[in-house]
Amino acid sequence: MVQTWKEVGPQRYRETFGRYFEDFHVGDVYEHRPGKTVTEYDNHLFTLLTLNTHPMHFDAEFAKASEFGKNLVVSPYTLALLIGMSVTDTSQKAIANLGMDDVKFSAPVFAGDTIYGESEVLAKRESKSRPGQGIVTIRTLGKNQRGETICTFTRNMLIPGRGNAVEDKVGNY
C-alpha cells in the first residue's frame, strides 16, 4: 500500500495514497495487503446484488451434489476484490480504467478462504493525446491462503503525472 504524506502547513501533514505515472517501473511487483477472508455473507450479498441466480453460489443443498460439495464464491466477486485490493498501490490516482484482458479463474474460491493479491508492472508509456498522463499496464495475481493461484488478469489504467492528478487540483487533498 502506497501511503505518503505532503506538508500542507507548518508542522501539518496530510496523508496521500497511490502512485503518479513517474512512480511506476516495469518489472516492479506490489504485494497488496491486507488480505481478505471471504465470508458466506460476502458471497451471498454479491450474488444477490448482481442478480446471479446460479444456485452454486447460494444453495448449499444444491452445491453438495456438485464436485465441490459446497457453495462456490461467485467469480466476479473474486475479481472485484482483487481490483479493490490493488487500488492504493496501482490506481488510487487513476483518471480511468481503460480495460481488462486475460481474466482467468484458475482455482475455486470458497467461504473461509483468505485472498491475497499482487500486481506486476508490465508496461508504461506516455499518452499521445493527453499531455501529463500515461498508460500503465499491470498484471494482477490472486492467491489463496495456501499460495494457490485463483485468478489472474491484466489491466490498463490512465495515470496522471505529478501535478496532474485530481487531488493536485483539489484544495483539501
One Martini backbone bead per residue (centre of mass of N, CA, C, O) as a GRO file, in nm:
protein
  173
    1MET     BB    1   0.095   0.038   0.025
    2VAL     BB    2   0.062   0.370  -0.071
    3GLN     BB    3   0.201   0.594   0.168
    4THR     BB    4   0.192   0.937   0.206
    5TRP     BB    5   0.305   1.281   0.237
    6LYS     BB    6   0.212   1.626   0.291
    7GLU     BB    7   0.277   1.952   0.322
    8VAL     BB    8   0.023   2.209   0.446
    9GLY     BB    9   0.204   2.317   0.687
   10PRO     BB   10   0.309   2.396   0.977
   11GLN     BB   11   0.328   2.098   1.119
   12ARG     BB   12   0.154   1.982   0.855
   13TYR     BB   13  -0.013   1.675   0.748
   14ARG     BB   14  -0.101   1.470   0.456
   15GLU     BB   15  -0.235   1.203   0.339
   16THR     BB   16  -0.141   0.979   0.067
   17PHE     BB   17  -0.229   0.795  -0.231
   18GLY     BB   18  -0.041   0.645  -0.455
   19ARG     BB   19   0.056   0.680  -0.804
   20TYR     BB   20   0.244   0.808  -1.029
   21PHE     BB   21   0.368   0.761  -1.332
   22GLU     BB   22   0.675   0.790  -1.235
   23ASP     BB   23   0.646   0.540  -1.013
   24PHE     BB   24   0.655   0.347  -1.244
   25HIS     BB   25   0.809   0.013  -1.299
   26VAL     BB   26   0.918  -0.215  -1.486
   27GLY     BB   27   0.884  -0.516  -1.275
   28ASP     BB   28   0.729  -0.431  -1.055
   29VAL     BB   29   0.609  -0.549  -0.729
   30TYR     BB   30   0.289  -0.552  -0.562
   31GLU     BB   31   0.188  -0.615  -0.239
   32HIS     BB   32  -0.133  -0.673  -0.118
   33ARG     BB   33  -0.244  -0.508   0.180
   34PRO     BB   34  -0.465  -0.673   0.299
   35GLY     BB   35  -0.629  -0.937   0.329
   36LYS     BB   36  -0.924  -1.158   0.255
   37THR     BB   37  -1.185  -1.304   0.417
   38VAL     BB   38  -1.426  -1.499   0.299
   39THR     BB   39  -1.769  -1.491   0.321
   40GLU     BB   40  -2.085  -1.591   0.294
   41TYR     BB   41  -2.202  -1.309   0.290
   42ASP     BB   42  -2.040  -1.191   0.060
   43ASN     BB   43  -2.143  -1.392  -0.153
   44HIS     BB   44  -2.448  -1.344  -0.125
   45LEU     BB   45  -2.456  -1.041  -0.172
   46PHE     BB   46  -2.322  -1.030  -0.451
   47THR     BB   47  -2.518  -1.220  -0.589
   48LEU     BB   48  -2.773  -1.043  -0.538
   49LEU     BB   49  -2.671  -0.768  -0.656
   50THR     BB   50  -2.620  -0.927  -0.954
   51LEU     BB   51  -2.839  -1.153  -1.018
   52ASN     BB   52  -2.724  -1.433  -0.948
   53THR     BB   53  -2.896  -1.757  -1.001
   54HIS     BB   54  -2.684  -1.955  -0.922
   55PRO     BB   55  -2.690  -2.212  -0.682
   56MET     BB   56  -2.375  -2.245  -0.625
   57HIS     BB   57  -2.379  -1.961  -0.437
   58PHE     BB   58  -2.662  -2.025  -0.224
   59ASP     BB   59  -2.715  -2.353  -0.239
   60ALA     BB   60  -2.611  -2.602  -0.042
   61GLU     BB   61  -2.766  -2.850  -0.150
   62PHE     BB   62  -2.684  -2.823  -0.441
   63ALA     BB   63  -2.367  -2.811  -0.396
   64LYS     BB   64  -2.332  -3.100  -0.273
   65ALA     BB   65  -2.368  -3.237  -0.573
   66SER     BB   66  -2.103  -3.140  -0.642
   67GLU     BB   67  -1.759  -3.154  -0.681
   68PHE     BB   68  -1.729  -2.949  -0.421
   69GLY     BB   69  -1.973  -2.967  -0.185
   70LYS     BB   70  -2.000  -2.647  -0.221
   71ASN     BB   71  -1.999  -2.328  -0.227
   72LEU     BB   72  -1.926  -2.084  -0.451
   73VAL     BB   73  -1.756  -1.818  -0.531
   74VAL     BB   74  -1.821  -1.556  -0.708
   75SER     BB   75  -1.610  -1.444  -0.952
   76PRO     BB   76  -1.662  -1.130  -0.956
   77TYR     BB   77  -1.574  -1.095  -0.663
   78THR     BB   78  -1.283  -1.174  -0.691
   79LEU     BB   79  -1.214  -0.953  -0.891
   80ALA     BB   80  -1.306  -0.708  -0.720
   81LEU     BB   81  -1.120  -0.761  -0.483
   82LEU     BB   82  -0.849  -0.736  -0.637
   83ILE     BB   83  -0.890  -0.454  -0.736
   84GLY     BB   84  -0.926  -0.323  -0.459
   85MET     BB   85  -0.647  -0.409  -0.341
   86SER     BB   86  -0.484  -0.236  -0.576
   87VAL     BB   87  -0.544   0.069  -0.555
   88THR     BB   88  -0.322   0.200  -0.363
   89ASP     BB   89  -0.086   0.101  -0.568
   90THR     BB   90  -0.222   0.170  -0.878
   91SER     BB   91  -0.531   0.357  -0.882
   92GLN     BB   92  -0.577   0.608  -0.690
   93LYS     BB   93  -0.492   0.828  -0.937
   94ALA     BB   94  -0.674   0.757  -1.148
   95ILE     BB   95  -0.870   0.845  -1.429
   96ALA     BB   96  -0.874   0.547  -1.573
   97ASN     BB   97  -1.014   0.260  -1.680
   98LEU     BB   98  -0.946   0.088  -1.992
   99GLY     BB   99  -0.898  -0.226  -1.913
  100MET     BB  100  -0.944  -0.586  -1.955
  101ASP     BB  101  -0.749  -0.892  -1.957
  102ASP     BB  102  -0.708  -1.219  -1.915
  103VAL     BB  103  -0.929  -1.358  -1.748
  104LYS     BB  104  -0.862  -1.590  -1.472
  105PHE     BB  105  -0.993  -1.896  -1.319
  106SER     BB  106  -0.791  -2.151  -1.156
  107ALA     BB  107  -0.962  -2.157  -0.879
  108PRO     BB  108  -1.148  -2.209  -0.626
  109VAL     BB  109  -1.377  -2.031  -0.409
  110PHE     BB  110  -1.433  -2.011  -0.054
  111ALA     BB  111  -1.558  -1.991   0.226
  112GLY     BB  112  -1.262  -1.897   0.425
  113ASP     BB  113  -1.092  -1.773   0.228
  114THR     BB  114  -0.777  -1.616   0.167
  115ILE     BB  115  -0.695  -1.318  -0.003
  116TYR     BB  116  -0.426  -1.235  -0.226
  117GLY     BB  117  -0.229  -0.969  -0.377
  118GLU     BB  118  -0.060  -0.893  -0.697
  119SER     BB  119   0.144  -0.653  -0.891
  120GLU     BB  120   0.268  -0.608  -1.225
  121VAL     BB  121   0.467  -0.420  -1.424
  122LEU     BB  122   0.461  -0.428  -1.782
  123ALA     BB  123   0.377  -0.121  -1.869
  124LYS     BB  124   0.470   0.209  -2.015
  125ARG     BB  125   0.320   0.524  -2.135
  126GLU     BB  126   0.279   0.798  -2.290
  127SER     BB  127   0.047   1.001  -2.389
  128LYS     BB  128  -0.051   1.126  -2.705
  129SER     BB  129  -0.337   1.296  -2.614
  130ARG     BB  130  -0.238   1.335  -2.288
  131PRO     BB  131  -0.090   1.547  -2.121
  132GLY     BB  132   0.040   1.425  -1.815
  133GLN     BB  133  -0.009   1.126  -1.915
  134GLY     BB  134  -0.051   0.760  -1.866
  135ILE     BB  135   0.006   0.417  -1.949
  136VAL     BB  136  -0.073   0.136  -1.743
  137THR     BB  137   0.041  -0.206  -1.710
  138ILE     BB  138  -0.106  -0.481  -1.535
  139ARG     BB  139  -0.057  -0.778  -1.332
  140THR     BB  140  -0.287  -0.976  -1.158
  141LEU     BB  141  -0.260  -1.178  -0.856
  142GLY     BB  142  -0.435  -1.447  -0.702
  143LYS     BB  143  -0.434  -1.583  -0.366
  144ASN     BB  144  -0.439  -1.811  -0.134
  145GLN     BB  145  -0.347  -1.941   0.178
  146ARG     BB  146  -0.180  -2.175  -0.002
  147GLY     BB  147  -0.071  -2.026  -0.281
  148GLU     BB  148  -0.296  -2.042  -0.480
  149THR     BB  149  -0.401  -1.974  -0.785
  150ILE     BB  150  -0.723  -1.799  -0.870
  151CYS     BB  151  -0.627  -1.524  -1.027
  152THR     BB  152  -0.603  -1.342  -1.347
  153PHE     BB  153  -0.495  -1.011  -1.479
  154THR     BB  154  -0.524  -0.736  -1.694
  155ARG     BB  155  -0.447  -0.374  -1.673
  156ASN     BB  156  -0.556  -0.053  -1.787
  157MET     BB  157  -0.425   0.279  -1.708
  158LEU     BB  158  -0.487   0.617  -1.636
  159ILE     BB  159  -0.209   0.822  -1.542
  160PRO     BB  160  -0.086   1.071  -1.367
  161GLY     BB  161   0.119   1.313  -1.335
  162ARG     BB  162   0.281   1.522  -1.170
  163GLY     BB  163   0.028   1.771  -1.106
  164ASN     BB  164  -0.238   1.599  -1.263
  165ALA     BB  165  -0.417   1.534  -1.039
  166VAL     BB  166  -0.698   1.579  -0.876
  167GLU     BB  167  -0.563   1.628  -0.593
  168ASP     BB  168  -0.391   1.876  -0.708
  169LYS     BB  169  -0.676   2.055  -0.754
  170VAL     BB  170  -0.758   1.999  -0.458
  171GLY     BB  171  -0.734   2.165  -0.159
  172ASN     BB  172  -0.813   1.900   0.054
  173TYR     BB  173  -0.567   1.692  -0.072
   0.00000   0.00000   0.00000
